[in-house]
Amino acid sequence: MELGLIAIGAGLAVGITGLASGWAEKDVGAAAVGAMTEDPSLFGKGMILMVLPETIVIFGLVVAILLIFVTGASV
């Protein structure tokens, strides 16, 4: 039972952070494309700003791995 709840928590950690990242990238991507249409030299800055929301998913993945391997090992 506990292992199933840990798996649900790990899935939620990755899933919710993935949704939040997609939501953030939607706004950042629209702004970056709009800025690049006016000034193509902003491509590099737009790419960096598109990568930043992805770190949220990486943090969620780290939490999920910690949940499964650290907490799950004691079950």
C-alpha positions in Angstrom: 0.0 0.0 0.0 2.8 2.4 0.9 4.7 1.7 -2.2 1.7 2.5 -4.3 1.2 5.8 -2.6 4.9 6.6 -3.1 4.5 5.9 -6.8 1.5 8.1 -7.0 3.4 10.9 -5.3 6.3 10.5 -7.7 4.0 10.6 -10.6 2.3 13.7 -9.4 5.7 15.3 -8.8 6.7 14.9 -12.4 3.2 15.4 -13.9 2.4 18.6 -12.1 5.8 20.1 -12.7 5.5 19.1 -16.4 2.1 20.9 -16.7 3.5 24.0 -14.9 6.5 24.0 -17.2 4.3 23.8 -20.3 2.2 26.6 -19.0 5.2 28.8 -18.4 6.8 27.9 -21.8 3.6 28.9 -23.6 3.9 32.5 -22.4 7.7 32.7 -22.7 7.6 31.2 -26.2 5.0 33.6 -27.4 7.0 36.6 -26.1 10.3 35.2 -27.5 8.9 34.7 -31.0 7.3 38.2 -30.9 10.7 39.7 -29.9 12.6 37.7 -32.5 10.3 38.9 -35.3 11.2 42.5 -34.4 14.9 41.9 -33.8 16.4 38.5 -35.0 19.5 39.1 -32.8 17.4 38.2 -29.8 17.4 34.5 -30.8 20.0 33.5 -28.2 18.2 35.2 -25.3 14.9 33.7 -26.4 16.4 30.2 -26.4 17.9 30.7 -22.9 14.5 31.9 -21.6 12.8 28.9 -23.2 15.2 26.6 -21.3 14.5 28.1 -17.8 11.0 26.7 -17.3 12.4 23.2 -18.1 14.4 23.3 -14.8 11.1 23.0 -13.0 10.6 19.6 -14.6 14.1 18.5 -13.6 13.4 19.4 -10.0 10.2 17.4 -10.1 12.1 14.5 -11.5 14.7 14.7 -8.8 11.9 14.7 -6.2 10.4 11.7 -7.8 13.7 9.8 -7.8 14.2 10.7 -4.2 10.7 9.5 -3.3 11.1 6.2 -5.1 14.7 5.3 -4.1 15.1 6.8 -0.7 11.6 6.5 0.7 10.7 3.4 -1.2 13.8 1.6 -0.1 12.6 1.6 3.5 9.3 -0.1 2.7 
